[in-house]
Amino acid sequence: MARRADKVAIMANTNTASKSWPELASGVPKGLETGLRNYWYPIIQSPEVPANAPVGLKCLNEDLVIWRDGEGRARVMNDRCPHRRVKLSAGRVLAGELQCAYHGLRFAGDGSCTLIPWEKQASDLNSKLCVTSYPTEEIGGYVWAYLGDVKKFPAPPIEDCLPEELLHPDRFIHFSLPTEEWDANWLLVIDGSDTYHAVTLHAESQEHESVLRYIDPAAARAHAGKDAGASTVPLADRLIEIVETDGHGLRGISVDREGRHLDHGHRLETIRGERFNLPGMVTNVLRPVPTAAAYVSRLYQVPIDYHRTRLFRFAAWRVESDAQREKLRDLVERVVRPRQLRTAAEDRAMAAMAGDLVESRANEFLLSPDRDMVRIRRRLAEAFVAQQLEGTRAPRNERTPSRDTLVFPV
Ligand SMILES: [Fe+2]
């Protein structure tokens, strides 16, 4: 059944129905288009922050500077010198402090001004020249910052907000893929987390035989036609069956004209737990080839500005031995990484093609399987409006996928 997009109720959850927030586009409260603040975000991968030089990048429409203090601790601050507004990321790291390139003012990791080079001693000027510094942690090979207003919304412990595989490297292994920057608004990128697009968009890049062909042509020849793989059925004869899973939302399954299920490289077993976590993490469970261990793919979608989005993704397994770790390292290099890069390129092209957010939302025509996506849109909109109108934060979702689903055979 075709229907127009549900209009998101941009209202606070109170009886004061008169309270409302203006919309930029249908279902998009004004301001959400460049990000949802007051959450922990991955900012950059750890190896990209050297010990002795600041790095500048934009995140949630804000210029940030990332640098390491005297103890090597990563720091994330607003990237403007309060003096003459030039970027601090153009400066130097000196004796564990950040020096502005322009006139030499220096700042500590907490954002306080420690030195004005022509002032003989610290004065009240120092306390007036403060840079906003964000709570920062380094976990799992990423620098994380709580991009928010800590007075209004105190930062929750980061341990409560990260998937467990990043917190317990003794029990898990994860492999990060290169950080990506896409030319698309982050809300359009998140729209791409619907599961049923994989059947069509990734039909060739994800199907087992194609993956095998890519990594091992001889194995592909030996495997050809052996299972009910999608590759045994021509693309022209494939359709999609939409199923509602128990607790994991909607899924699309590749089927032939008789409705027989085809394994198209997306794991079909029941998965529990939320697929989407605020502010922008998507979880998928994938099995790249029939004999390989299924893995959890995590994707963080972080707005850069209205036009661009930064994506961090990694694959994770539960492990019990060093031998397993070695085996997985090999699987990642040969299978998982090439496959992820190919599907990411396809997703990236779709997100960019959706064009301008406002135009896209004004002209789209949603169909029944888009209801999962509409739910995610609504959660984002409501979380944003609750912060603006109520001063409250949406509760953290259940950690995903739930613990048991991470036990995979290796
Ligand atoms: Fe995709």
Residues whose N, C-alpha, C, O or C-beta is under 5 A from the ligand:
A	BS01	LIG	G192 T343 D347
